Amino acid sequence: SQQGEEDPQALSIQEGENATMNCSYKTSINNLQWYRQNSGRGLVHLILIRSNEREKHSGRLRVTLDTSKKSSSLLITASRAADTASYFCATDGGTSYGKLTFGQGTILTVHP
Amino acid sequence: GAVVSQHPSWVICKSGTSVKIECRSLDFQATTMFWYRQFPKQSLMLMATSNEGSKATYEQGVEKDKFLINHASLTLSTLTVTSAHPEDSSFYICSASWGATEAFFGQGTRLTVV
């Protein structure tokens, strides 16, 4: 079953603006990951944040994790048209590492 | 980094036939592999977890007799969609992990049943 819920479901912005996507989950986790998926293609792993971490950066990406609220956010700064894609959060919370529960995803459209 | 190769990347088959999808870990031994399915405009849903040398564990609602999973070696797992029907058309993607590590995804397979 899908544990994560993401909002917004769709986000449309102009190039250069920042994009923020949120993810909520229900059970305890080992880590939370964010993926990007271009239409009809495979997954691109963006960033992994462990349950004992609160914030992580990678290039133009910033991820926060609040385990008390069971939520995470992904911020993409200075967005580009090439960032247009679907973004999914995925939680890894069981005893079997690597078994992921995906959120519903956010469709991001960046207009040039 | 760890590489997982999935083959084929796309396949079209006739209704009633079976299709096999392979998932290989190229540079590590995968003790566990996972199979997911994604319908158009939806998220990924876990279908089953397979451990090398043992039977796969299927998620609720996934027919184990229809989706046969074999994980005969530490580098290869296969998913066979038996007697495929148009409603089985979907994007199937595998991931592999070893021990307490994150999983690495294959490129996915787009199955179209006509």
Backbone of each chain as ProteinMPNN parsed JSONL, in Angstrom:
{"seq_chain_A": "SQQGEEDPQALSIQEGENATMNCSYKTSINNLQWYRQNSGRGLVHLILIRSNEREKHSGRLRVTLDTSKKSSSLLITASRAADTASYFCATDGGTSYGKLTFGQGTILTVHP", "coords_chain_A": {"N_chain_A": [[0.846, -1.189, 0.0], [0.371, 2.3, -0.523], [2.291, 4.443, 1.29], [3.184, 7.018, 1.422], [2.243, 10.426, 1.041], [2.119, 12.99, -1.245], [2.481, 16.461, -1.741], [2.439, 19.458, -3.635], [0.154, 17.755, -5.923], [0.582, 18.521, -8.484], [2.737, 20.919, -9.927], [3.444, 24.015, -11.264], [5.788, 26.134, -12.58], [7.9, 29.007, -13.31], [10.964, 29.129, -15.125], [13.891, 29.452, -13.207], [12.637, 30.0, -10.84], [12.016, 28.731, -7.489], [11.209, 25.385, -6.495], [9.117, 23.607, -4.377], [8.428, 20.569, -2.869], [6.405, 18.407, -0.962], [6.3, 15.67, 1.339], [4.586, 13.194, 3.08], [4.514, 10.613, 5.543], [3.655, 7.459, 7.154], [4.617, 5.464, 8.93], [7.44, 4.402, 10.993], [10.792, 5.01, 9.823], [13.819, 3.934, 8.115], [15.249, 5.322, 6.264], [14.688, 8.008, 3.918], [13.994, 8.606, 0.568], [14.419, 10.488, -2.443], [13.243, 10.56, -5.751], [13.509, 11.125, -9.268], [11.522, 11.062, -12.195], [11.4, 10.997, -15.545], [9.003, 11.399, -18.148], [7.632, 8.303, -18.844], [10.019, 7.002, -18.435], [12.838, 5.485, -16.635], [13.753, 5.499, -13.103], [15.489, 8.135, -11.482], [17.8, 8.433, -9.045], [17.837, 10.829, -6.552], [18.462, 11.824, -3.925], [19.276, 10.66, -0.654], [18.146, 10.56, 2.618], [18.866, 9.934, 5.925], [17.248, 8.561, 8.835], [18.247, 9.77, 11.102], [19.117, 12.172, 10.281], [18.6, 15.633, 9.495], [18.697, 17.5, 7.523], [19.762, 17.784, 4.148], [21.97, 18.424, 1.446], [22.38, 18.657, -2.073], [23.898, 19.806, -4.702], [21.644, 21.753, -6.455], [19.614, 20.858, -4.92], [17.744, 20.52, -1.946], [16.983, 18.769, 0.876], [14.779, 18.165, 3.519], [14.041, 16.582, 6.633], [11.638, 15.684, 8.923], [11.158, 13.808, 11.456], [9.473, 13.751, 13.614], [7.15, 14.852, 12.718], [6.732, 13.201, 10.68], [7.43, 13.841, 7.995], [8.753, 15.178, 4.928], [10.623, 17.392, 2.846], [11.358, 18.498, -0.441], [13.397, 20.719, -1.998], [13.971, 22.446, -4.909], [16.194, 24.591, -6.205], [16.467, 27.56, -8.231], [15.181, 26.665, -10.688], [15.122, 24.748, -13.75], [14.122, 24.266, -17.18], [14.712, 21.672, -17.817], [14.289, 20.349, -15.473], [11.731, 19.534, -15.43], [9.558, 16.999, -14.656], [8.36, 14.006, -12.993], [8.299, 13.724, -9.501], [9.167, 11.647, -6.846], [8.792, 10.644, -3.478], [10.195, 8.17, -1.364], [9.947, 5.777, 1.118], [11.94, 3.85, 3.297], [11.461, 1.5, 5.422], [11.255, -0.965, 6.628], [12.371, -4.16, 7.936], [13.657, -5.248, 5.892], [16.019, -3.956, 4.09], [15.924, -1.595, 1.487], [13.446, -2.129, 0.528], [10.992, -0.323, -0.697], [8.476, 2.142, -0.131], [6.473, 4.047, -2.05], [5.555, 7.487, -2.521], [2.754, 9.338, -3.843], [3.607, 11.093, -5.735], [4.754, 14.116, -7.351], [4.009, 16.146, -10.029], [6.1, 18.09, -11.767], [6.292, 21.009, -13.629], [8.325, 23.048, -15.462], [8.412, 26.078, -16.869], [9.979, 27.536, -19.687]], "CA_chain_A": [[0.0, 0.0, 0.0], [1.123, 3.533, -0.595], [2.368, 5.09, 2.575], [3.471, 8.432, 1.332], [1.403, 11.335, 0.297], [2.9, 14.144, -1.644], [1.736, 17.61, -2.219], [1.192, 19.324, -4.389], [0.14, 16.722, -6.941], [1.163, 19.13, -9.682], [3.327, 22.223, -9.655], [3.864, 24.661, -12.504], [6.541, 27.34, -12.248], [8.747, 29.565, -14.356], [12.401, 28.875, -14.995], [14.548, 30.356, -12.264], [11.949, 29.977, -9.549], [12.25, 27.552, -6.661], [10.092, 24.441, -6.418], [9.1, 22.853, -3.123], [7.497, 19.447, -2.827], [6.324, 17.847, 0.383], [5.983, 14.247, 1.415], [4.277, 12.729, 4.425], [4.481, 9.161, 5.637], [2.876, 7.054, 8.325], [5.3, 4.609, 9.896], [8.849, 4.747, 11.221], [11.618, 4.764, 8.641], [15.278, 3.901, 8.189], [15.662, 6.462, 5.456], [13.716, 8.502, 2.943], [14.712, 8.928, -0.659], [13.697, 11.214, -3.486], [13.558, 10.121, -7.103], [12.913, 11.839, -10.391], [11.168, 10.19, -13.31], [10.929, 11.667, -16.747], [7.834, 10.704, -18.679], [7.84, 7.013, -19.476], [11.386, 6.514, -18.267], [13.18, 4.911, -15.344], [13.93, 6.375, -11.948], [16.796, 8.717, -11.212], [17.935, 8.651, -7.606], [18.297, 12.191, -6.297], [19.085, 12.035, -2.626], [18.825, 9.815, 0.442], [18.349, 11.173, 3.925], [18.645, 8.908, 6.931], [16.294, 8.972, 9.867], [18.9, 10.605, 12.113], [19.545, 13.424, 9.643], [17.515, 16.601, 9.423], [18.776, 18.255, 6.285], [20.832, 17.339, 3.277], [22.058, 19.209, 0.229], [23.118, 18.096, -3.203], [23.747, 20.757, -5.807], [20.487, 22.649, -6.306], [18.591, 20.162, -4.144], [17.818, 20.563, -0.486], [15.964, 17.897, 1.451], [14.655, 18.194, 4.974], [13.295, 15.469, 7.208], [11.129, 15.907, 10.281], [10.603, 12.511, 11.854], [8.39, 13.948, 14.595], [5.949, 15.117, 11.927], [6.717, 12.219, 9.597], [7.327, 14.574, 6.742], [9.991, 15.571, 4.272], [10.411, 18.308, 1.737], [12.41, 18.607, -1.46], [13.467, 22.044, -2.598], [14.838, 22.605, -6.075], [16.415, 26.026, -6.389], [16.81, 28.035, -9.576], [14.734, 25.566, -11.546], [15.382, 24.802, -15.188], [13.135, 23.511, -17.944], [15.106, 20.256, -17.762], [13.823, 19.76, -14.216], [10.367, 19.063, -15.651], [9.511, 15.554, -14.427], [7.62, 13.603, -11.797], [9.195, 13.523, -8.355], [8.589, 10.728, -5.869], [9.513, 10.289, -2.273], [10.076, 6.746, -1.071], [10.436, 5.468, 2.455], [12.529, 2.537, 3.534], [11.207, 1.438, 6.853], [11.12, -2.287, 7.192], [13.591, -4.891, 8.275], [14.308, -5.582, 4.632], [16.523, -2.727, 3.498], [15.731, -1.492, 0.056], [12.025, -2.298, 0.214], [10.53, 1.053, -0.665], [7.078, 2.521, -0.297], [6.51, 5.309, -2.786], [4.469, 8.434, -2.452], [1.959, 9.461, -5.059], [4.371, 11.853, -6.712], [4.433, 15.481, -7.758], [4.384, 16.441, -11.416], [6.654, 19.44, -11.839], [6.485, 21.574, -14.962], [9.077, 24.295, -15.416], [8.244, 26.762, -18.15], [11.152, 28.343, -20.029]], "C_chain_A": [[0.877, 1.233, 0.0], [1.123, 4.185, 0.766], [2.442, 6.582, 2.423], [2.411, 9.208, 0.584], [2.237, 12.545, -0.031], [1.988, 15.279, -2.026], [2.726, 18.677, -2.63], [1.253, 18.141, -5.362], [0.751, 17.234, -8.227], [1.626, 20.533, -9.338], [3.848, 22.789, -10.966], [4.545, 25.975, -12.165], [7.322, 27.821, -13.452], [10.206, 29.228, -14.071], [13.017, 29.92, -14.067], [13.893, 30.384, -10.898], [12.34, 28.722, -8.789], [10.999, 26.687, -6.635], [10.203, 23.665, -5.119], [8.024, 21.788, -3.181], [7.552, 18.823, -1.447], [5.865, 16.392, 0.341], [5.666, 13.915, 2.867], [4.189, 11.211, 4.411], [3.898, 8.762, 6.979], [3.641, 6.251, 9.362], [6.758, 5.03, 10.062], [9.687, 4.326, 10.025], [13.086, 4.609, 8.989], [15.85, 5.077, 7.411], [14.527, 6.863, 4.528], [14.508, 8.946, 1.723], [13.804, 9.706, -1.606], [14.204, 10.758, -4.841], [12.897, 11.061, -8.105], [12.613, 10.838, -11.5], [10.673, 11.059, -14.455], [9.866, 10.791, -17.395], [8.209, 9.397, -19.36], [9.205, 6.413, -19.291], [11.611, 5.921, -16.87], [13.376, 5.972, -14.274], [15.366, 6.892, -11.867], [16.851, 9.028, -9.726], [18.517, 10.035, -7.368], [19.07, 12.295, -4.997], [18.48, 11.081, -1.605], [19.118, 10.54, 1.744], [17.985, 10.133, 4.979], [17.798, 9.466, 8.068], [16.92, 9.853, 10.939], [19.446, 11.915, 11.533], [18.347, 14.35, 9.498], [17.516, 17.368, 8.102], [19.945, 17.739, 5.469], [20.791, 18.152, 1.988], [22.794, 18.413, -0.843], [22.895, 19.016, -4.385], [22.613, 21.727, -5.553], [19.363, 22.029, -5.473], [18.833, 20.321, -2.651], [16.658, 19.724, 0.038], [15.964, 18.071, 2.959], [13.822, 17.001, 5.409], [12.909, 15.821, 8.628], [10.44, 14.617, 10.717], [9.481, 12.66, 12.87], [7.073, 14.215, 13.875], [5.783, 14.108, 10.802], [6.54, 12.922, 8.249], [8.706, 14.946, 6.233], [9.648, 16.573, 3.178], [11.626, 18.284, 0.82], [12.311, 19.985, -2.073], [14.439, 22.006, -3.766], [14.994, 24.097, -6.301], [16.772, 26.343, -7.837], [16.435, 26.999, -10.631], [15.015, 25.844, -13.021], [14.307, 23.997, -15.898], [13.435, 22.016, -17.892], [14.702, 19.573, -16.456], [12.388, 19.244, -14.334], [10.336, 17.539, -15.588], [8.526, 15.281, -13.3], [8.627, 13.315, -10.698], [8.473, 12.679, -7.312], [9.456, 10.674, -4.615], [9.267, 8.8, -2.028], [10.679, 6.485, 0.294], [10.886, 4.024, 2.543], [12.419, 2.314, 5.032], [11.174, 0.071, 7.463], [12.436, -2.91, 7.575], [14.347, -5.28, 7.021], [14.745, -4.295, 3.964], [16.337, -2.745, 1.991], [14.289, -1.674, -0.366], [11.359, -0.938, 0.396], [9.023, 1.173, -0.825], [7.064, 3.925, -0.881], [5.304, 6.18, -2.484], [3.795, 8.546, -3.808], [2.652, 10.273, -6.142], [3.85, 13.252, -6.952], [4.909, 15.673, -9.179], [4.827, 17.897, -11.474], [6.822, 19.854, -13.296], [7.187, 22.912, -14.811], [9.018, 24.923, -16.807], [9.451, 27.639, -18.449], [10.798, 29.825, -20.125]], "O_chain_A": [[2.011, 1.196, 0.479], [0.063, 4.451, 1.332], [1.842, 7.33, 3.196], [1.783, 8.724, -0.357], [2.971, 13.06, 0.812], [0.891, 15.091, -2.553], [3.782, 18.787, -2.007], [2.331, 17.591, -5.587], [1.366, 16.475, -8.977], [0.989, 21.241, -8.557], [4.597, 22.13, -11.688], [3.941, 26.84, -11.531], [7.399, 27.143, -14.477], [10.613, 29.066, -12.921], [12.699, 31.107, -14.139], [14.526, 30.751, -9.909], [12.909, 27.783, -9.346], [9.878, 27.185, -6.739], [11.263, 23.126, -4.798], [6.867, 22.063, -3.498], [8.618, 18.726, -0.838], [5.148, 15.961, -0.562], [6.397, 14.311, 3.775], [3.836, 10.604, 3.4], [3.669, 9.609, 7.842], [3.346, 6.344, 10.554], [7.244, 5.911, 9.352], [9.332, 3.394, 9.303], [13.544, 5.09, 10.025], [16.801, 5.731, 7.839], [13.538, 6.144, 4.379], [15.556, 9.58, 1.839], [12.579, 9.584, -1.562], [15.404, 10.593, -5.061], [11.878, 11.694, -7.827], [13.364, 9.887, -11.713], [9.666, 11.758, -14.343], [9.849, 9.575, -17.2], [8.988, 9.372, -20.313], [9.529, 5.409, -19.926], [10.7, 5.866, -16.044], [13.191, 7.167, -14.506], [16.322, 6.17, -12.151], [16.039, 9.799, -9.214], [19.566, 10.377, -7.915], [20.195, 12.795, -4.969], [17.301, 10.738, -1.691], [20.212, 11.069, 1.94], [16.915, 9.527, 4.921], [17.657, 10.678, 8.23], [16.214, 10.602, 11.616], [20.146, 12.665, 12.214], [17.21, 13.892, 9.391], [16.475, 17.823, 7.628], [20.969, 17.316, 6.005], [19.721, 18.521, 1.504], [23.692, 17.619, -0.561], [21.827, 19.007, -4.997], [22.615, 22.444, -4.553], [18.287, 22.613, -5.341], [19.964, 20.265, -2.169], [15.501, 19.948, -0.318], [17.018, 18.118, 3.593], [13.005, 16.482, 4.649], [13.753, 16.208, 9.437], [9.28, 14.375, 10.382], [8.624, 11.782, 12.976], [6.005, 13.846, 14.365], [4.804, 14.156, 10.056], [5.623, 12.625, 7.483], [9.679, 15.02, 6.984], [8.533, 16.596, 2.658], [12.759, 18.078, 1.256], [11.269, 20.371, -2.603], [15.587, 21.586, -3.622], [14.01, 24.79, -6.564], [17.305, 25.504, -8.563], [17.292, 26.522, -11.375], [15.127, 26.987, -13.464], [13.656, 23.146, -15.292], [12.52, 21.193, -17.919], [14.768, 18.348, -16.351], [11.893, 18.584, -13.421], [11.006, 16.867, -16.372], [7.936, 16.2, -12.731], [9.682, 12.73, -10.945], [7.331, 12.954, -6.944], [10.685, 10.659, -4.687], [8.246, 8.253, -2.444], [11.791, 6.924, 0.587], [10.299, 3.118, 1.952], [13.191, 2.871, 5.813], [11.076, -0.064, 8.683], [13.484, -2.265, 7.542], [15.534, -5.604, 7.075], [13.934, -3.612, 3.338], [16.558, -3.753, 1.32], [13.945, -1.397, -1.515], [11.187, -0.468, 1.521], [8.389, 0.41, -1.554], [7.578, 4.868, -0.28], [4.201, 5.696, -2.231], [4.216, 7.929, -4.786], [2.325, 10.157, -7.323], [2.664, 13.534, -6.779], [6.065, 15.4, -9.502], [4.033, 18.813, -11.259], [7.423, 19.133, -14.092], [6.7, 23.804, -14.116], [9.513, 24.361, -17.784], [9.904, 28.395, -17.589], [11.667, 30.65, -20.404]]}, "seq_chain_B": "GAVVSQHPSWVICKSGTSVKIECRSLDFQATTMFWYRQFPKQSLMLMATSNEGSKATYEQGVEKDKFLINHASLTLSTLTVTSAHPEDSSFYICSASWGATEAFFGQGTRLTVV", "coords_chain_B": {"N_chain_B": [[29.547, 3.15, -8.722], [26.749, 1.051, -7.761], [25.335, -1.047, -10.212], [22.405, -1.871, -11.9], [20.94, -3.861, -14.26], [18.282, -4.08, -16.494], [16.275, -6.066, -18.556], [14.045, -6.916, -21.218], [14.024, -3.448, -22.346], [11.707, -2.6, -23.413], [8.737, -4.282, -24.449], [6.482, -5.882, -26.617], [3.707, -7.921, -26.648], [1.533, -10.633, -27.568], [-1.812, -11.129, -26.476], [-2.329, -13.613, -24.049], [0.103, -14.852, -24.24], [3.356, -15.467, -22.693], [5.72, -13.487, -20.922], [9.081, -12.784, -20.203], [11.042, -11.001, -17.93], [14.217, -9.741, -17.201], [16.412, -9.072, -14.483], [19.425, -7.87, -13.565], [22.171, -7.672, -11.358], [25.063, -5.992, -11.839], [27.588, -5.449, -10.767], [27.654, -6.26, -8.167], [26.627, -8.507, -5.549], [23.4, -9.371, -5.207], [21.447, -9.834, -2.543], [18.822, -9.485, -2.139], [16.057, -8.782, -4.185], [13.705, -6.575, -5.674], [10.492, -6.175, -7.101], [8.591, -3.881, -8.918], [5.582, -2.266, -10.025], [4.175, 0.017, -12.306], [1.462, 1.773, -13.23], [0.127, 3.834, -15.9], [0.507, 7.263, -15.215], [0.512, 6.884, -12.514], [1.806, 5.977, -9.25], [4.648, 4.007, -8.124], [4.183, 0.633, -7.32], [4.936, -1.848, -5.027], [5.441, -5.154, -5.978], [6.562, -7.656, -5.301], [8.982, -9.279, -3.208], [12.106, -10.715, -3.565], [14.325, -13.166, -2.424], [17.536, -14.525, -2.785], [17.568, -17.861, -3.717], [15.273, -18.58, -2.357], [11.66, -18.698, -2.047], [9.663, -16.126, -3.534], [8.226, -13.29, -1.872], [5.056, -12.12, -2.02], [3.181, -9.12, -2.461], [0.066, -8.088, -1.06], [-2.72, -8.838, -3.046], [-1.371, -9.297, -5.38], [-1.042, -11.634, -7.875], [0.505, -14.607, -7.447], [0.711, -16.794, -9.097], [0.461, -15.75, -11.544], [2.401, -13.859, -11.876], [5.412, -14.849, -12.016], [8.256, -15.247, -10.116], [11.691, -15.649, -10.081], [14.679, -16.145, -8.398], [17.363, -17.18, -8.819], [20.096, -16.883, -8.641], [22.719, -14.859, -7.179], [22.944, -12.666, -8.738], [20.914, -12.433, -10.522], [17.508, -11.999, -11.163], [14.304, -13.002, -12.252], [11.237, -12.001, -13.733], [8.303, -13.372, -14.724], [5.586, -12.795, -16.671], [2.744, -14.441, -16.921], [0.459, -15.771, -19.316], [-0.372, -13.25, -20.442], [-2.426, -10.32, -20.373], [-4.211, -7.496, -21.79], [-4.657, -5.767, -19.595], [-2.45, -6.148, -18.081], [-0.555, -4.592, -19.118], [1.977, -2.369, -18.501], [4.485, -0.529, -16.639], [7.282, -2.096, -15.587], [9.59, -2.435, -12.997], [12.693, -3.197, -11.524], [14.59, -3.567, -8.493], [17.648, -3.832, -6.64], [19.403, -5.018, -3.79], [21.915, -5.358, -1.225], [22.213, -6.744, 1.849], [22.183, -4.426, 4.525], [21.64, -2.033, 2.92], [20.923, 0.667, 0.652], [18.648, 0.302, -2.119], [19.173, -0.354, -5.602], [18.068, 0.723, -8.748], [16.861, -0.83, -11.752], [16.502, -0.053, -15.289], [13.915, -0.295, -16.027], [11.025, -1.834, -17.602], [8.868, -1.566, -20.255], [5.871, -2.943, -20.758], [3.661, -3.944, -23.211], [0.634, -5.309, -23.936], [-1.081, -6.749, -26.511]], "CA_chain_B": [[28.304, 2.859, -8.038], [26.115, -0.216, -8.093], [24.596, -1.0, -11.478], [21.394, -2.897, -12.115], [20.527, -3.854, -15.656], [17.003, -4.736, -16.703], [16.112, -6.381, -19.979], [14.242, -5.85, -22.196], [13.535, -2.143, -21.915], [10.304, -2.568, -23.799], [8.308, -5.498, -25.123], [5.079, -5.98, -27.032], [3.369, -9.333, -26.805], [0.128, -10.918, -27.843], [-2.598, -11.581, -25.339], [-2.265, -15.045, -23.838], [1.488, -15.328, -24.221], [4.119, -15.151, -21.478], [6.863, -12.595, -21.138], [10.064, -12.841, -19.12], [11.861, -9.795, -17.743], [15.4, -10.064, -16.402], [17.014, -8.025, -13.674], [20.774, -8.315, -13.211], [23.099, -6.773, -10.672], [26.27, -6.184, -12.646], [28.855, -5.317, -10.039], [27.517, -6.646, -6.768], [25.767, -9.658, -5.343], [22.148, -8.883, -4.634], [20.769, -10.828, -1.728], [17.389, -9.219, -2.237], [15.598, -7.992, -5.329], [12.33, -6.136, -5.549], [9.809, -5.895, -8.363], [7.543, -2.884, -8.796], [4.768, -2.046, -11.214], [3.676, 1.377, -12.359], [0.487, 2.046, -14.274], [0.267, 5.212, -16.393], [0.158, 8.407, -14.371], [0.41, 6.465, -11.119], [3.082, 5.774, -8.57], [5.158, 2.644, -8.166], [3.653, -0.263, -6.303], [5.741, -3.049, -4.849], [4.741, -6.403, -6.287], [7.115, -8.79, -4.576], [10.366, -9.256, -2.742], [12.701, -12.037, -3.758], [15.635, -13.427, -1.833], [18.226, -15.556, -3.535], [17.423, -19.232, -3.267], [14.017, -18.874, -1.668], [10.468, -18.235, -2.766], [9.372, -14.702, -3.42], [7.127, -12.856, -1.021], [4.217, -11.251, -2.827], [2.332, -8.164, -1.766], [-1.356, -8.406, -1.107], [-3.387, -8.496, -4.291], [-0.557, -9.687, -6.534], [-1.229, -13.069, -8.119], [1.81, -15.246, -7.572], [0.719, -17.74, -10.214], [0.508, -14.987, -12.785], [3.695, -13.164, -11.9], [6.371, -15.811, -11.486], [9.544, -14.633, -9.825], [12.779, -16.581, -9.804], [15.918, -15.47, -7.987], [18.186, -18.387, -8.72], [21.488, -16.57, -8.335], [22.89, -13.588, -6.485], [23.021, -11.561, -9.69], [19.828, -12.471, -11.505], [16.13, -12.321, -10.818], [13.437, -12.874, -13.42], [9.799, -11.877, -13.552], [7.582, -13.862, -15.886], [4.159, -12.497, -16.698], [2.165, -15.57, -17.634], [-0.832, -15.537, -19.943], [-0.545, -11.797, -20.317], [-3.626, -9.7, -20.933], [-3.999, -6.047, -21.936], [-4.621, -5.074, -18.307], [-1.103, -6.307, -17.505], [0.312, -3.576, -19.725], [2.436, -1.507, -17.411], [5.929, -0.334, -16.54], [7.794, -2.966, -14.523], [10.951, -2.013, -12.669], [13.275, -3.979, -10.442], [15.691, -2.977, -7.748], [18.452, -4.856, -5.976], [20.186, -4.535, -2.656], [22.639, -6.379, -0.468], [22.285, -6.45, 3.267], [21.584, -3.19, 5.008], [22.009, -0.926, 2.041], [19.851, 1.134, -0.215], [18.445, -0.498, -3.319], [19.518, 0.301, -6.859], [17.027, 0.389, -9.695], [17.085, -1.044, -13.166], [15.961, 0.995, -16.151], [12.492, -0.523, -16.22], [10.541, -2.504, -18.814], [7.499, -1.189, -20.602], [5.169, -4.079, -21.358], [2.393, -3.664, -23.876], [-0.019, -6.546, -24.353], [-2.076, -6.396, -27.544]], "C_chain_B": [[27.72, 1.539, -8.497], [25.239, -0.076, -9.326], [23.642, -2.183, -11.56], [20.894, -2.764, -13.545], [19.241, -4.648, -15.818], [16.789, -4.909, -18.203], [14.855, -7.206, -20.204], [13.743, -4.518, -21.648], [12.09, -1.931, -22.355], [9.975, -3.86, -24.542], [6.827, -5.391, -25.44], [4.784, -7.448, -27.23], [1.881, -9.478, -27.061], [-0.554, -11.43, -26.585], [-2.55, -13.107, -25.245], [-0.864, -15.621, -23.807], [2.158, -14.913, -22.916], [5.332, -14.316, -21.837], [7.788, -12.683, -19.933], [10.89, -11.565, -19.11], [13.009, -10.154, -16.815], [15.924, -8.842, -15.661], [18.362, -8.541, -13.18], [21.527, -7.248, -12.424], [24.469, -7.03, -11.285], [27.562, -6.171, -11.84], [28.708, -5.575, -8.546], [26.598, -7.849, -6.683], [24.533, -9.206, -4.569], [21.464, -9.982, -3.841], [19.256, -10.687, -1.832], [17.097, -8.391, -3.48], [14.114, -7.713, -5.173], [11.758, -5.863, -6.941], [8.642, -4.941, -8.096], [6.789, -2.781, -10.117], [4.236, -0.626, -11.145], [2.723, 1.517, -13.535], [0.603, 3.509, -14.685], [-0.271, 6.241, -15.409], [-0.056, 8.005, -12.906], [1.799, 6.273, -10.518], [3.514, 4.313, -8.701], [4.588, 1.847, -7.008], [4.532, -1.501, -6.233], [4.895, -4.278, -5.14], [5.243, -7.545, -5.392], [8.563, -8.535, -4.208], [10.936, -10.645, -2.952], [14.086, -12.093, -3.132], [16.257, -14.612, -2.553], [18.022, -16.927, -2.9], [16.142, -19.548, -2.527], [12.847, -18.306, -2.461], [10.236, -16.753, -2.536], [8.206, -14.456, -2.473], [6.321, -11.821, -1.789], [3.394, -10.307, -1.953], [0.867, -8.569, -1.954], [-1.952, -7.954, -2.432], [-2.601, -8.851, -5.54], [-0.641, -11.195, -6.693], [0.114, -13.753, -8.352], [1.865, -16.254, -8.715], [0.78, -17.029, -11.557], [1.86, -14.301, -12.954], [4.728, -14.053, -11.204], [7.723, -15.141, -11.311], [10.54, -15.707, -9.436], [14.038, -15.809, -9.48], [16.946, -16.562, -7.721], [19.642, -18.106, -8.382], [21.559, -15.201, -7.687], [22.972, -12.402, -7.44], [21.855, -11.518, -10.661], [18.502, -12.825, -10.856], [15.299, -12.14, -12.076], [11.982, -12.788, -12.981], [9.14, -12.358, -14.835], [6.108, -13.537, -15.724], [3.508, -13.587, -17.55], [0.779, -15.212, -18.164], [-1.216, -14.054, -19.847], [-1.829, -11.317, -20.985], [-3.408, -8.192, -20.997], [-3.928, -5.298, -20.607], [-3.287, -5.243, -17.578], [-0.12, -5.313, -18.097], [0.682, -2.561, -18.661], [3.944, -1.312, -17.549], [6.395, -1.152, -15.344], [9.25, -2.591, -14.259], [11.451, -2.81, -11.465], [14.3, -3.149, -9.687], [16.403, -4.094, -7.002], [19.237, -4.248, -4.83], [20.957, -5.694, -2.041], [22.729, -5.918, 0.985], [21.59, -5.144, 3.615], [22.035, -2.008, 4.172], [20.794, -0.479, 1.259], [19.76, 0.244, -1.444], [18.758, 0.333, -4.555], [18.568, -0.201, -7.94], [17.556, 0.088, -11.089], [16.386, 0.048, -13.965], [14.46, 0.851, -16.384], [12.18, -1.179, -17.55], [9.109, -2.075, -19.061], [6.876, -2.357, -21.35], [3.856, -3.613, -21.943], [1.827, -4.98, -24.374], [-1.139, -6.179, -25.323], [-2.991, -7.578, -27.851]], "O_chain_B": [[28.148, 0.977, -9.505], [24.493, 0.893, -9.465], [24.018, -3.331, -11.324], [20.48, -1.689, -13.978], [19.136, -5.772, -15.326], [17.084, -4.019, -19.002], [14.61, -8.136, -19.436], [13.108, -4.477, -20.594], [11.347, -1.169, -21.735], [10.84, -4.453, -25.186], [6.033, -4.884, -24.648], [5.535, -8.147, -27.91], [1.088, -8.572, -26.804], [0.065, -12.081, -25.743], [-2.714, -13.803, -26.247], [-0.669, -16.762, -23.389], [1.617, -14.125, -22.14], [5.892, -14.437, -22.927], [7.338, -12.659, -18.788], [11.373, -11.111, -20.148], [12.811, -10.788, -15.779], [15.877, -7.721, -16.169], [18.424, -9.538, -12.459], [21.519, -6.071, -12.785], [24.973, -8.153, -11.252], [28.531, -6.83, -12.217], [29.549, -5.152, -7.753], [25.881, -8.166, -7.632], [24.621, -8.729, -3.438], [20.961, -10.949, -4.412], [18.512, -11.648, -1.638], [17.8, -7.427, -3.784], [13.368, -8.515, -4.611], [12.456, -5.384, -7.834], [7.829, -5.151, -7.196], [7.292, -3.159, -11.176], [3.892, -0.126, -10.074], [3.125, 1.396, -14.693], [1.111, 4.333, -13.924], [-1.36, 6.093, -14.853], [-0.73, 8.711, -12.156], [2.817, 6.394, -11.199], [2.823, 3.499, -9.313], [4.52, 2.321, -5.873], [4.834, -2.123, -7.251], [3.786, -4.428, -4.626], [4.456, -8.291, -4.809], [9.257, -7.709, -4.801], [10.322, -11.639, -2.564], [14.902, -11.185, -3.295], [15.574, -15.581, -2.886], [18.27, -17.125, -1.71], [15.944, -20.687, -2.106], [13.023, -17.541, -3.41], [10.57, -16.206, -1.485], [7.327, -15.301, -2.301], [6.842, -10.77, -2.164], [2.973, -10.661, -0.852], [0.508, -9.291, -2.884], [-1.719, -6.832, -2.882], [-3.116, -8.719, -6.65], [-0.349, -11.944, -5.762], [0.779, -13.494, -9.355], [2.94, -16.538, -9.243], [1.111, -17.632, -12.578], [2.379, -14.19, -14.064], [4.892, -14.014, -9.985], [8.262, -14.545, -12.243], [10.274, -16.554, -8.583], [14.42, -14.906, -10.225], [17.339, -16.828, -6.584], [20.349, -18.988, -7.893], [20.569, -14.47, -7.653], [23.059, -11.256, -6.999], [21.811, -10.653, -11.536], [18.383, -13.799, -10.113], [15.553, -11.236, -12.873], [11.561, -13.409, -12.004], [9.391, -11.813, -15.91], [5.467, -13.953, -14.759], [3.709, -13.637, -18.764], [0.032, -14.455, -17.544], [-2.231, -13.681, -19.258], [-2.252, -11.839, -22.017], [-2.516, -7.667, -20.331], [-3.216, -4.299, -20.501], [-3.025, -4.567, -16.582], [1.015, -5.203, -17.634], [-0.18, -1.972, -18.009], [4.583, -1.856, -18.45], [5.951, -0.924, -14.219], [10.042, -2.448, -15.191], [10.71, -3.057, -10.513], [14.807, -2.149, -10.197], [15.837, -5.162, -6.764], [19.677, -3.1, -4.901], [20.675, -6.861, -2.313], [23.252, -4.846, 1.29], [20.542, -4.812, 3.063], [22.72, -1.105, 4.654], [19.772, -1.163, 1.214], [20.701, -0.483, -1.762], [18.626, 1.557, -4.552], [18.297, -1.398, -8.035], [18.547, 0.661, -11.543], [15.764, 0.95, -13.403], [13.813, 1.772, -16.883], [12.958, -1.097, -18.501], [8.247, -2.202, -18.192], [7.31, -2.71, -22.447], [3.045, -2.977, -21.271], [2.473, -5.685, -25.15], [-2.03, -5.397, -24.994], [-3.884, -7.466, -28.69]]}, "name": "protein", "num_of_chains": 2, "seq": "SQQGEEDPQALSIQEGENATMNCSYKTSINNLQWYRQNSGRGLVHLILIRSNEREKHSGRLRVTLDTSKKSSSLLITASRAADTASYFCATDGGTSYGKLTFGQGTILTVHPGAVVSQHPSWVICKSGTSVKIECRSLDFQATTMFWYRQFPKQSLMLMATSNEGSKATYEQGVEKDKFLINHASLTLSTLTVTSAHPEDSSFYICSASWGATEAFFGQGTRLTVV"}
